[in-house]
Amino acid sequence: QVQLVESGGGLVQPGGSLRLSCAASGRAVSSENVQWYRQAPGKGRELVAVIGHLGTTLYGDSVKGRSTISRDNATNTVHLQINNLKPEDTAIYYCNLTMNWGQGTQVTVSS
């Protein structure tokens, strides 16, 4: 059974940075594609970033150029670093592995 636990969210000022983590159990993150999504209030779920099992990465247009997705095989964790945060980055961030979802971590960008 795959379980995912997101962490690292919080309240940050515009221009700040956050590093989100997705700790997985039940399946190695190195063996599958892992995605980060986000959902803002009143909006649908949006793909933020993907790291493939071969290590290739893909970013959504909204975070491209200021975000990095990475993987730590030793801890079975996928990280998402977002820099230069904007108010429109405010959302709950979820990770997905083999169609399993975590509970999400709230990111709020506000002065």
N, C-alpha and C positions, 0 to 999 in steps of 0.2 A: 504494500500500500504506500503510495507516494504522499508525502506530507511536505508542505512548503510553509515557511515562516518568514515573513518580511519584517524588516526593522530598519531603523535609521531615519525615519521621517521626523518632522517637527515643524516648528515655526522659524522661518528665516526671513531676513530682510531682502528686498530686491538687490540683485547683484551678488548675493551670497552663493554658497555651494552646499550640496548635501551628497552623502554617499549612502545609498540604499543597499541593503543586503537581502538576499533570498537564500535562506538555509534550507537545503533539501535533505530528505531521508526517504529511503525506499527505492531510489533510482539515482544512478550517478549522473551529475549534471554534464559530465564529459561525454556521455553516451547519447544525448538527445539535444535537440534545439531547445533553448530556454528563452522565453520572451518576457519582457516587461511591458505592461499595459498601464494606462491610467484612466480614471474616470472622474471628470469634474462634475460638480452639482448640476443636475438637469441635462447632462450630456451623455452620449454613448461612450463605450469603452474604446480607447484609442491606443494603437500600437506605438510604443515608444522606442524600443530597441530589441534586437534579437542577437543571440550568440549561438552559432551553429555548433554541432558536435565536432566539426573540424576546426573550430575557432574563428570562422568567418563572422563578421558583424554587419549589422544593418541598423540604420537609425531612421526614425520618423522625421519628417521635415521640421516638425516643431522643435526638435532638440538637436538636430544635426549641427555639428560644429562646436557644440558646447557640452557634449555628453560622451561618456565612455562606458561601455559595458565590458566586464571582464569576468574571469572565472578562476576560482581557487579550487583545484581538484583535491587538495589535501583536506580541506574543510567541507567540500561538497557545497560550495556557496557561489552564487553569482552576484556580482556587485554592479550597481549603476551609479556612476558619478555624474552629477549635473552641475554645471557651473553657470555663473551669470543668471541666476534664477530670476524669473519674472512672475508677476502676479498671475499671469495666465497658466503658469505651471502648477497652480494650486489644484490638487486632486488627490484622490486615493490611488496609490500605486500598488499594482498587483504583479506577481510573477506567475508564470504558467509553464508547466512541464508536463508533457504528455496529457494534455487536457485537464490537468489538475490545477487548482487555484489555491493560493494562500488567502489569508484573511485581509491582506492589504495593510499598507502603512500610509498615514495621512501626511501630506506635505502641504503646508500653508506658507505662501509667500506674501508678506505684508509688512509695511512699515508701521 
